[in-house]
Amino acid sequence: MANNFAKIITIYNEKGGSGKTTLSCQLANTLGRRGLSVLLADLDVQKTSTAWSAYAETPEGFRATVWPGADFGHKVTNEVSKLRDKFDLIIADCAPSVDQPSTWAMLLVSDLALIPTKLSPPDLEALKAAKRLTRRAWEDLAEKAREQGVNFSPFPVRVVPNGVRLHMAEDCEYLELLKKDTEIPPIAETLGDRRAYQRSMLAGSSVHAVPSSKDAVREIEAVADRVLTLLKMGGRSTMRKVVNA
């Protein structure tokens, strides 16, 4: 990498069941398969990401190092800072609440934030709270930058539509609604309503380990491409060797 510190991706939302852990584990494995050294920080006390990785039958099955950071609260970034020189990417799988101190702390050090959401009225309503937290983080960081007399550029935040049924007119209408927010827009790529995403947990990996899952593989690979583009890491081939945290 150009510097010695990992890029940080915070994956969060107000609502449970939005796909935070699914996106976190799929991305961690997909990017790990590409040769990046990835730390997956499990910040949810339910420890679903940790359980996901435990299903792996071999150490190579889960292509990221899982770190149990849920107990550190708002101090989580102090611990994460000790690991940033050991990985290319740190993905934070946050708890399902925008009031969690660890979510706020991670947003303030993020290079990119992703908000997965299902396409339903309750999910889109919960999305508003996640976006408000984003804007609070931007305001806080901008104020600190002014105090220090430095320029401030907000880290990118994108919505990731999850469980999408592109053949359904209703879902297509919801996607168009999401696009109206140009400040925190959705990515062009979507994750479909596919059983492969759930089945991959039983394999302790990503959809790459699930038979007959080429459509799901295509989707998560496209999302991974988008993530690397947003992080300005596209085309990088020399990656850090994986180390244990």
Contacts in CASP RR format, 6 or more apart in sequence:
PFRMAT RR
TARGET T0000
AUTHOR 0000-0000-0000
METHOD contacts of the structure
MODEL  1
MANNFAKIITIYNEKGGSGKTTLSCQLANTLGRRGLSVLLADLDVQKTST
AWSAYAETPEGFRATVWPGADFGHKVTNEVSKLRDKFDLIIADCAPSVDQ
PSTWAMLLVSDLALIPTKLSPPDLEALKAAKRLTRRAWEDLAEKAREQGV
NFSPFPVRVVPNGVRLHMAEDCEYLELLKKDTEIPPIAETLGDRRAYQRS
MLAGSSVHAVPSSKDAVREIEAVADRVLTLLKMGGRSTMRKVVNA
1 88 0 8 1.000
1 233 0 8 1.000
1 236 0 8 1.000
1 239 0 8 1.000
1 240 0 8 1.000
4 84 0 8 1.000
4 85 0 8 1.000
5 84 0 8 1.000
5 85 0 8 1.000
6 39 0 8 1.000
6 83 0 8 1.000
6 84 0 8 1.000
6 85 0 8 1.000
6 86 0 8 1.000
6 87 0 8 1.000
6 88 0 8 1.000
6 89 0 8 1.000
6 90 0 8 1.000
7 88 0 8 1.000
7 89 0 8 1.000
7 90 0 8 1.000
7 111 0 8 1.000
7 112 0 8 1.000
7 231 0 8 1.000
7 233 0 8 1.000
8 80 0 8 1.000
8 84 0 8 1.000
8 89 0 8 1.000
8 90 0 8 1.000
8 92 0 8 1.000
8 106 0 8 1.000
8 109 0 8 1.000
8 110 0 8 1.000
8 111 0 8 1.000
8 112 0 8 1.000
9 27 0 8 1.000
9 89 0 8 1.000
9 90 0 8 1.000
9 91 0 8 1.000
9 92 0 8 1.000
9 110 0 8 1.000
9 111 0 8 1.000
9 112 0 8 1.000
9 113 0 8 1.000
9 114 0 8 1.000
9 227 0 8 1.000
9 231 0 8 1.000
10 92 0 8 1.000
10 94 0 8 1.000
10 103 0 8 1.000
10 106 0 8 1.000
10 107 0 8 1.000
10 110 0 8 1.000
10 112 0 8 1.000
10 113 0 8 1.000
10 114 0 8 1.000
11 20 0 8 1.000
11 23 0 8 1.000
11 24 0 8 1.000
11 27 0 8 1.000
11 91 0 8 1.000
11 92 0 8 1.000
11 93 0 8 1.000
11 94 0 8 1.000
11 113 0 8 1.000
11 114 0 8 1.000
11 115 0 8 1.000
11 116 0 8 1.000
12 20 0 8 1.000
12 92 0 8 1.000
12 94 0 8 1.000
12 98 0 8 1.000
12 103 0 8 1.000
12 106 0 8 1.000
12 107 0 8 1.000
12 113 0 8 1.000
12 114 0 8 1.000
12 115 0 8 1.000
12 130 0 8 1.000
12 133 0 8 1.000
13 19 0 8 1.000
13 20 0 8 1.000
13 94 0 8 1.000
13 96 0 8 1.000
13 98 0 8 1.000
13 115 0 8 1.000
13 116 0 8 1.000
13 117 0 8 1.000
13 126 0 8 1.000
13 127 0 8 1.000
13 130 0 8 1.000
14 96 0 8 1.000
14 97 0 8 1.000
14 98 0 8 1.000
14 126 0 8 1.000
14 127 0 8 1.000
14 129 0 8 1.000
14 130 0 8 1.000
15 96 0 8 1.000
15 117 0 8 1.000
15 122 0 8 1.000
15 123 0 8 1.000
15 126 0 8 1.000
15 127 0 8 1.000
16 96 0 8 1.000
17 96 0 8 1.000
17 118 0 8 1.000
18 96 0 8 1.000
18 115 0 8 1.000
18 116 0 8 1.000
18 117 0 8 1.000
18 118 0 8 1.000
18 123 0 8 1.000
18 126 0 8 1.000
18 162 0 8 1.000
19 116 0 8 1.000
19 118 0 8 1.000
19 162 0 8 1.000
20 44 0 8 1.000
20 93 0 8 1.000
20 94 0 8 1.000
20 96 0 8 1.000
20 116 0 8 1.000
21 44 0 8 1.000
21 48 0 8 1.000
21 49 0 8 1.000
21 52 0 8 1.000
21 93 0 8 1.000
22 116 0 8 1.000
22 162 0 8 1.000
22 191 0 8 1.000
22 197 0 8 1.000
22 198 0 8 1.000
23 114 0 8 1.000
23 116 0 8 1.000
23 160 0 8 1.000
23 162 0 8 1.000
23 191 0 8 1.000
23 223 0 8 1.000
24 40 0 8 1.000
24 49 0 8 1.000
24 91 0 8 1.000
24 92 0 8 1.000
24 93 0 8 1.000
25 40 0 8 1.000
25 49 0 8 1.000
25 52 0 8 1.000
25 53 0 8 1.000
25 93 0 8 1.000
25 200 0 8 1.000
25 201 0 8 1.000
25 206 0 8 1.000
26 191 0 8 1.000
26 197 0 8 1.000
26 200 0 8 1.000
26 206 0 8 1.000
26 207 0 8 1.000
26 220 0 8 1.000
26 223 0 8 1.000
27 91 0 8 1.000
27 220 0 8 1.000
27 223 0 8 1.000
27 224 0 8 1.000
27 227 0 8 1.000
28 38 0 8 1.000
28 40 0 8 1.000
28 62 0 8 1.000
28 63 0 8 1.000
28 64 0 8 1.000
28 91 0 8 1.000
29 61 0 8 1.000
29 62 0 8 1.000
29 63 0 8 1.000
29 64 0 8 1.000
29 205 0 8 1.000
29 206 0 8 1.000
29 208 0 8 1.000
30 63 0 8 1.000
30 206 0 8 1.000
30 208 0 8 1.000
30 220 0 8 1.000
30 221 0 8 1.000
30 223 0 8 1.000
30 224 0 8 1.000
31 38 0 8 1.000
31 63 0 8 1.000
31 64 0 8 1.000
31 89 0 8 1.000
31 224 0 8 1.000
31 227 0 8 1.000
31 228 0 8 1.000
32 38 0 8 1.000
32 63 0 8 1.000
32 64 0 8 1.000
33 63 0 8 1.000
33 206 0 8 1.000
33 208 0 8 1.000
34 224 0 8 1.000
34 239 0 8 1.000
35 239 0 8 1.000
36 88 0 8 1.000
36 89 0 8 1.000
36 239 0 8 1.000
36 240 0 8 1.000
37 65 0 8 1.000
37 86 0 8 1.000
37 87 0 8 1.000
37 88 0 8 1.000
37 89 0 8 1.000
37 239 0 8 1.000
37 240 0 8 1.000
37 241 0 8 1.000
37 242 0 8 1.000
37 243 0 8 1.000
38 63 0 8 1.000
38 64 0 8 1.000
38 65 0 8 1.000
38 87 0 8 1.000
38 88 0 8 1.000
38 89 0 8 1.000
38 90 0 8 1.000
38 91 0 8 1.000
38 242 0 8 1.000
39 64 0 8 1.000
39 65 0 8 1.000
39 67 0 8 1.000
39 83 0 8 1.000
39 86 0 8 1.000
39 87 0 8 1.000
39 89 0 8 1.000
39 90 0 8 1.000
39 91 0 8 1.000
39 245 0 8 1.000
40 49 0 8 1.000
40 53 0 8 1.000
40 64 0 8 1.000
40 65 0 8 1.000
40 66 0 8 1.000
40 67 0 8 1.000
40 91 0 8 1.000
40 93 0 8 1.000
41 67 0 8 1.000
41 69 0 8 1.000
41 76 0 8 1.000
41 80 0 8 1.000
41 90 0 8 1.000
41 91 0 8 1.000
41 92 0 8 1.000
41 93 0 8 1.000
41 106 0 8 1.000
42 48 0 8 1.000
42 49 0 8 1.000
42 50 0 8 1.000
42 66 0 8 1.000
42 67 0 8 1.000
42 68 0 8 1.000
42 69 0 8 1.000
42 70 0 8 1.000
42 93 0 8 1.000
43 69 0 8 1.000
43 70 0 8 1.000
43 73 0 8 1.000
43 76 0 8 1.000
43 92 0 8 1.000
43 93 0 8 1.000
43 94 0 8 1.000
43 95 0 8 1.000
43 100 0 8 1.000
43 102 0 8 1.000
43 103 0 8 1.000
43 106 0 8 1.000
44 70 0 8 1.000
44 93 0 8 1.000
44 94 0 8 1.000
44 95 0 8 1.000
44 96 0 8 1.000
45 70 0 8 1.000
45 95 0 8 1.000
46 95 0 8 1.000
47 68 0 8 1.000
47 70 0 8 1.000
48 93 0 8 1.000
49 66 0 8 1.000
49 93 0 8 1.000
50 66 0 8 1.000
50 68 0 8 1.000
52 62 0 8 1.000
52 201 0 8 1.000
52 204 0 8 1.000
53 62 0 8 1.000
53 64 0 8 1.000
53 66 0 8 1.000
53 204 0 8 1.000
54 204 0 8 1.000
55 201 0 8 1.000
55 202 0 8 1.000
55 203 0 8 1.000
55 204 0 8 1.000
56 62 0 8 1.000
56 203 0 8 1.000
56 204 0 8 1.000
56 205 0 8 1.000
57 203 0 8 1.000
57 204 0 8 1.000
61 203 0 8 1.000
61 204 0 8 1.000
61 205 0 8 1.000
61 209 0 8 1.000
62 204 0 8 1.000
62 205 0 8 1.000
63 205 0 8 1.000
63 206 0 8 1.000
64 91 0 8 1.000
65 87 0 8 1.000
65 242 0 8 1.000
65 243 0 8 1.000
65 244 0 8 1.000
65 245 0 8 1.000
67 83 0 8 1.000
67 245 0 8 1.000
69 76 0 8 1.000
69 79 0 8 1.000
69 102 0 8 1.000
70 95 0 8 1.000
70 102 0 8 1.000
72 78 0 8 1.000
72 79 0 8 1.000
72 102 0 8 1.000
73 100 0 8 1.000
73 101 0 8 1.000
73 102 0 8 1.000
73 105 0 8 1.000
74 101 0 8 1.000
74 102 0 8 1.000
74 104 0 8 1.000
74 105 0 8 1.000
75 105 0 8 1.000
76 102 0 8 1.000
76 105 0 8 1.000
76 106 0 8 1.000
77 105 0 8 1.000
77 106 0 8 1.000
77 108 0 8 1.000
77 109 0 8 1.000
80 90 0 8 1.000
80 92 0 8 1.000
80 106 0 8 1.000
80 109 0 8 1.000
81 109 0 8 1.000
83 90 0 8 1.000
83 245 0 8 1.000
84 90 0 8 1.000
86 240 0 8 1.000
86 243 0 8 1.000
86 245 0 8 1.000
87 240 0 8 1.000
87 243 0 8 1.000
88 233 0 8 1.000
88 239 0 8 1.000
88 240 0 8 1.000
92 102 0 8 1.000
92 106 0 8 1.000
94 100 0 8 1.000
94 102 0 8 1.000
94 103 0 8 1.000
94 106 0 8 1.000
95 102 0 8 1.000
95 103 0 8 1.000
97 103 0 8 1.000
98 129 0 8 1.000
98 130 0 8 1.000
98 132 0 8 1.000
98 133 0 8 1.000
103 133 0 8 1.000
104 133 0 8 1.000
104 137 0 8 1.000
107 113 0 8 1.000
107 133 0 8 1.000
107 134 0 8 1.000
107 137 0 8 1.000
108 137 0 8 1.000
108 140 0 8 1.000
108 141 0 8 1.000
110 137 0 8 1.000
110 155 0 8 1.000
111 155 0 8 1.000
111 231 0 8 1.000
112 155 0 8 1.000
112 156 0 8 1.000
112 157 0 8 1.000
112 158 0 8 1.000
112 227 0 8 1.000
112 230 0 8 1.000
112 231 0 8 1.000
113 134 0 8 1.000
113 155 0 8 1.000
113 156 0 8 1.000
113 157 0 8 1.000
113 158 0 8 1.000
114 157 0 8 1.000
114 158 0 8 1.000
114 159 0 8 1.000
114 160 0 8 1.000
114 227 0 8 1.000
115 127 0 8 1.000
115 130 0 8 1.000
115 131 0 8 1.000
115 134 0 8 1.000
115 157 0 8 1.000
115 158 0 8 1.000
115 159 0 8 1.000
115 160 0 8 1.000
115 184 0 8 1.000
116 159 0 8 1.000
116 160 0 8 1.000
116 161 0 8 1.000
116 162 0 8 1.000
116 191 0 8 1.000
117 123 0 8 1.000
117 124 0 8 1.000
117 126 0 8 1.000
117 127 0 8 1.000
117 159 0 8 1.000
117 160 0 8 1.000
117 161 0 8 1.000
117 162 0 8 1.000
118 162 0 8 1.000
118 163 0 8 1.000
119 161 0 8 1.000
119 163 0 8 1.000
119 164 0 8 1.000
119 170 0 8 1.000
119 171 0 8 1.000
119 174 0 8 1.000
119 175 0 8 1.000
120 174 0 8 1.000
124 174 0 8 1.000
124 177 0 8 1.000
124 178 0 8 1.000
127 159 0 8 1.000
131 157 0 8 1.000
131 181 0 8 1.000
131 184 0 8 1.000
134 157 0 8 1.000
134 184 0 8 1.000
138 154 0 8 1.000
141 152 0 8 1.000
141 154 0 8 1.000
142 152 0 8 1.000
142 154 0 8 1.000
145 151 0 8 1.000
145 152 0 8 1.000
146 152 0 8 1.000
156 230 0 8 1.000
157 184 0 8 1.000
158 184 0 8 1.000
158 185 0 8 1.000
158 186 0 8 1.000
158 187 0 8 1.000
158 226 0 8 1.000
158 230 0 8 1.000
159 178 0 8 1.000
159 181 0 8 1.000
159 184 0 8 1.000
159 185 0 8 1.000
159 186 0 8 1.000
159 187 0 8 1.000
160 186 0 8 1.000
160 187 0 8 1.000
160 189 0 8 1.000
160 190 0 8 1.000
160 191 0 8 1.000
160 223 0 8 1.000
161 174 0 8 1.000
161 175 0 8 1.000
161 178 0 8 1.000
161 186 0 8 1.000
161 187 0 8 1.000
161 190 0 8 1.000
161 191 0 8 1.000
162 190 0 8 1.000
162 191 0 8 1.000
162 192 0 8 1.000
163 190 0 8 1.000
163 191 0 8 1.000
163 192 0 8 1.000
163 193 0 8 1.000
163 194 0 8 1.000
164 171 0 8 1.000
164 175 0 8 1.000
164 190 0 8 1.000
164 191 0 8 1.000
164 192 0 8 1.000
164 193 0 8 1.000
165 171 0 8 1.000
165 192 0 8 1.000
165 193 0 8 1.000
166 172 0 8 1.000
166 190 0 8 1.000
166 192 0 8 1.000
175 186 0 8 1.000
175 190 0 8 1.000
178 185 0 8 1.000
178 186 0 8 1.000
179 185 0 8 1.000
179 186 0 8 1.000
187 223 0 8 1.000
187 226 0 8 1.000
188 226 0 8 1.000
189 219 0 8 1.000
189 222 0 8 1.000
189 223 0 8 1.000
189 225 0 8 1.000
189 226 0 8 1.000
190 219 0 8 1.000
191 197 0 8 1.000
191 216 0 8 1.000
191 219 0 8 1.000
191 220 0 8 1.000
191 223 0 8 1.000
192 216 0 8 1.000
192 219 0 8 1.000
194 207 0 8 1.000
194 213 0 8 1.000
194 215 0 8 1.000
194 216 0 8 1.000
194 219 0 8 1.000
196 207 0 8 1.000
196 210 0 8 1.000
196 212 0 8 1.000
196 213 0 8 1.000
196 215 0 8 1.000
196 216 0 8 1.000
197 207 0 8 1.000
197 216 0 8 1.000
199 207 0 8 1.000
199 210 0 8 1.000
199 213 0 8 1.000
200 206 0 8 1.000
200 207 0 8 1.000
200 208 0 8 1.000
200 209 0 8 1.000
200 210 0 8 1.000
200 213 0 8 1.000
203 209 0 8 1.000
203 210 0 8 1.000
206 220 0 8 1.000
207 213 0 8 1.000
207 216 0 8 1.000
207 217 0 8 1.000
207 220 0 8 1.000
208 217 0 8 1.000
210 216 0 8 1.000
225 234 0 8 1.000
228 234 0 8 1.000
228 235 0 8 1.000
228 236 0 8 1.000
END
